Amino acid sequence: MTAVEPTNARPAIGSAEWQDILRVLLESLGMQTSAKFRLYDPLEDCAVIGVVERVDPYDRTFTVDGERFNLADITEASAEYTV
């Protein structure tokens, strides 16, 4: 018998992907640009879009529009550039 991984398992994030996430996070914080963060949720597709207002390394959270989110929940990040 083999173990079956649940379909809603948290995806593994490699170091290169985590570096990209951190780059987008800090760019949004420093340059006040909008970013999109896809967050892990076992029940639904979640994303946060906006400008990062604060990053708290002690709590491992970040704030967008006054709401705090866990850094560990980020599975993907992209900069939302406007022309």
N, C-alpha and C positions, 0 to 999 in steps of 0.2 A: 504494500500500500504506500502511495506517495502523498506527501502533504500538499494540499491545495491552498495556494495563496489567495486570500480574499481579494475581490475586485476593487474594494475600496481601501486598499492598503496605502499607507503614506509612501509616496515615491522617494527613492534614494536620490540625493543631490550630491553630485561629485564636486571636487574642489574647483574645477574650472567653471562649472555652472554657478557655484556659490560666489566666486570672484565676480562674475557678471552681475549677479543679484546685488552684491555690495556696491559695485560701480554705479548701477542705476539708482540705488537707494541714496548714496552719498551725493550723486550728481543732482538728484531732485532736491535734497536738503540744501546743498550749497548754492545751486544756481536757481533755485525756486522754479524748476520745470516740472511739468506734470509727468507722472509715471503710472504704469499699470502693474499691479502685483497680483498674480494668481495665488490664492491661498488654498491649503489643504483643508478639505472638509469631507468626511466620509459619506455625507448624504446629498450634497449639492455642489454645483460648480460655483465657486466664490472668487470674486476679484475686488480689489480696491484700486480706484483710480483717483489720482489727485496729487497734490504737492506734499511731500514729506515735511512735516513741521518740526519733528523731533525724533531722535534716535537715542534710546536709553540702553547703553551697553550692560548695565547692572541688572536690569529687569529683562533684558533681551527683547525689548518691544520697540515699535516705531509708531508714530502718530500721524494720521492723515485726517483732516477735517475734525480735529478734536477727539477722534476715536483711536484707542490703542489696539494694536495687533501684535501678535507674537512673531518675532523674526523666524523662529523655527517652522512656522506654518507656511512661509513663502516657498512656492515650488517653481515659480517662474517670474521674471520681471522684464519689463521693456519700457524704454523711454517713449513718451508721447510727445513727439515733436510737432510743432505747428509752423507752417510757412506763411 
